[in-house]
């Protein structure tokens, strides 16, 4: 015979016993944690002296409280991004703002018989003052420096090892700075293959990618121009000062590289667009005018600040 007393509910309802606490009094209220805002991944593009604008962009983002989750950088974008993640942005900005044409000339060590006009060792010594011995693995967020392997033409993502080597490889402009030899590879400027490395951030499965394109307003829309190569009429008046200026070898090489970079950027960004593009107006700043750092930094800051509202709304949308 079953003993129903074994199955009887012996719990006394709180309403029948004034001394017993209710369940609501015992269990603490559960408070839902607000969702964390989506961090942004920055793709910092190349652009030589215009790259100081990246400093202004990063200043604006920090000021607005927008957290950067990772950085992928090409050329000077790698330099600024790497220094930012290493906590050395203040030192880099002070260095950039201190540059004059004379100081720039003093930093360039002319080489003969090497792979570039300048060895870059004086610049390296300046970096060593702040980054000596630091590795990419020590950074608190992912960092990728984009370079180009000369012998194969491959795009190289430097993701570990010496931070200084990674930065130098990414900005080793062919013909200007000597290539970097690392682990049986000959590395030069990453802008040859990926001027604005949005694809790197996508490969890291970043939810929100913001690109900083420094060459957006440099040439305008691409065009094909028909040209008549017949010799001019010998009786026509001379052009005199209207003749186009003849660039020197370094200037010609840099300008040719700039055109390549612009065309590759357009093609790659069309195929893999960022969630948001920051495009400072920098066309009047020459590629070698590193002494105009103050102007470039200010324009980068202004461009980023003008997009803070859009950035915040996009963050909120992706956080839902």
N, C-alpha and C positions, 0 to 999 in steps of 0.2 A: 504494500500500500504506500502510495506517495505521501511524503511529508510536505504539505504545501507551505509549512512554516519556513522551510529552507529557502523558498523562493519569494518570500514576502518582502516588499520594499520597506526597509527599516529606516529609511531616511525621513527625518521630520521636516516638513515644509517650513521655510523661513517664516511664513505668515502665521504659523501656529506656535512658533517659539520666538518670542520677542528678543531673547538673548542671542539668537543665532544670527550671524552676519549673512547678508544676501550675497549671491554670486557677484553682483555688480560691485559690491564693496570689496570683495576679495581680489578680483581680477583687475589689474591696472588697465586703463584705457589704451587702446592701440592707436598710435599716431602714424599716419602714412607719411613716409619721407618724400619730400619733393624731388622730382626727377632731376638728375644732374644735367646741366646744359651740355649739348654736344660740343666737344672740342673740335677745333679746326686743324686741318693739315695744310701747311703752307708750301706752295711750290714757288720758290724764288728764282726768277729767271736771270739770265746773263745780260750784260750790257756795259761792261767796263766801268767808266767813271759814273755813268748813270746809276750804277748799282748802289751808290750811297743812299739813294731813295729808299732802299730796303730798311735802313735804320729808322727813317721817319715812319714807315709803315708799322714796324714793330713797336715803336714808341706809342703810336696811336692805339694799337690793339691792347697793349698793357694798360694804358690809361683808361680804356673803356672796359677793362675787366674781361676781355675775351681771351680765353685760355687756348694756347697753342698746344696741340697734342703731338705733332711731329713736324719735321722740316725736311724737305728735299730741295737741294740747291744745285744750281749750275753756275760755274764760273764765279763771278763776284757774289752771286746769290748764295753759293756754298760758303764763301768766306764770311759773309754777314750772318747767315743762318748758323754756321758752326760756332762763331763767337757768341752769338745770342744764347744758344743752348749751353755753352761753357760758362755763362755768367760774365762774359767779357765785353758786353756791348758798350758799356760806358767807356772803356779803354779804347775800343775801336772808333767810337764817335769822336773822342778827343783827338786821336791820331788823324782821322779824316779831316776834321776842322782845322788842324794845325798845318795842313799841307799848303805849300806855296810852289810855284813853278821851280824855284831853286831847290827846295827840299825834295821835290819829286826827282829832279835830275840827280841829286845826291844818292837817292835810293836805288838807282838803276846802274848795275855794274855791267858795262859793255864787255862782250865776249867775242873772241875771234875763233872761228872754226867749230863752234858748238852748234847745237840745234836751234838756236835762237839768237837774236841780237843782244839780249840781256840774260844774265845768268839767274838773277832773282835772289841771290844769296843774301844781299843786304835786306831785302824785304823779309826773307825767312828769319834772319836774326831778330828783326823786330817782333815777328810772331812768336819766336822762341822765348822772348821775355815774359810772355803771358801764357803760352800754351805748351811749353816744353814738357814732354813726357806724358801729355794727356792723350787718352785714347777715346775713340768713338764709344766704346762700351761703357765708359765712365759717365757719359751724358745721361741725364735723367729722363730723356725722351728720345724716341727713334730719330736718327739723322742719317740721311743718305746724300753723298756727294757724287755728282754725275761727271764722269770723264769719258774720253774716247780712246780706244786702243788703236794705235796708228797702223800696226801691221795687218790687223784683221778688219778694221773699221767698226768693230763692235762697240756698243754702248756699255759702259762699265759702271756699275753701282758700287761705290766704296762704302761698305757698311761696318767695317771693323778695322782695328789697327790704329796707327798714328793719325791723330786729327790734323796735324800740320801737313803730313804727306797727302792726306785726302783733299785738303784745301788747295794745296799747290798744284796737284794734278788737275783739279777742276778748272783752274784759271790759267793753265799753261797755254796761252794763245800761240798757235803755230807761227813760227818765224819771229815772234817777239820774245817769248820766254822759252827757255830750254825745256824739253820734255822731262817728265818724271819717270825714272826707271824703278819699277816696283814689282817684285815677284815675277820676273821674266816678262813683264809687260812694259810697253812704252806708252805712257799716258799723256794726253794733251787735253785741251779745253773741251768740256762736255757740250758746249753750245754747238759744236759741229753736228751732233746727233740729236740732242734733246734740249733746246734752248730754254723751255719753260716746263719743268718736269712734273706735269700733272699726272702722267702715266705712272710715275713712281708711287705717288700717294695712292692712286687707285689700286696698285698692286698690293699695297699694305692694307687694303680694305678699309680705308678711311671714309667715314660717312659724309664728311663735309670738306671739300677741297677748295681752297682759295688760292688763285694764281696771281702773281705779281709780274706783269709783262712790262718791261722797260722800253720796248721798241715799238709800241702800238702806233704812235703818231709820227714815226720817223720818215716813212716813205709814202704813207697814204695807201690807197688801193693800188694793187699791182696792175700794170698795163703793158700792152705790146705796142711798140712804136715803130712805124715804118720809117726807114732812113735812106736818103739818097747819098751814095758814096762817090758820086762823080766829083772830079777835081773842080775847085772853084774857078770862076772866070778870072783870068790873070788881070783883066782890066778893072775888076771890082775893087772898091776901096778896102784897105786892110782893116781887120777887126780891132787891132791895137789892144786897148785895155778891156775890150769886150770878149777877148779870147778866154776860154776857160782856163783856170789855174792848173798847173801841172803838179800833181801831188808827189811828194817824196816816196821812197820805198816803204818806210814804216806806215805812213799814212794810207798809201794805196792798199797795203796788205790788210790793214785794220778795216778800211772801208769795204773791201771785197768780202771780208769775213762777216761784216755787219749785214751785208745784203743776203748772204747765205743764211745767217741766223734769222733774219726777218722772214724769209720765204719758208724756212723749215718750221718756224714757230706757227705761221698761219696754217700750214698743212696739218701739223700735229694737234693744234688746239681745235681745229675744225673736226677732227676725228675723235678727239677725247677732250671735250670742253670741261672746264672747272664748274663748280657750283656758283662761284662768283669770281669775277676778274677785277683786279685793281690795276689801273692803267694810268700812272702819273704822266703828266705832259712834260716830256724831257727832250724834245727834238732839238732844241737850241743848245743843249749841252753836249759838247764833243766827246767822243769815246775816250780821249786822252786827257780831258780837262778835270783831272782828279782834284785840282785846287778849288773847284766850285762845289765842294761837298756841302757847304751850308745851304745852297740853293736846292740841291737835289734832295737833301734830307727834309727840308721844309715842304717840298712838293709831294714827297712820299707821304708825309704826315697829313697834309691837307687832303690828298686823295683818299687815304684810309678813313679819315674822320668823316668825309662826305658819304662814306658807305657804311658807317657804323649802324645806322638804323636798319638798313637792308640786311646786314650781317646778323643783327640780333633777331630780326623776324625769321630769317632762315634757320637760325639756331633753334628758336622756339618751335618752329614747324617740325624739325627733325627730332626734337626731344619728345614729342608726343608719343 
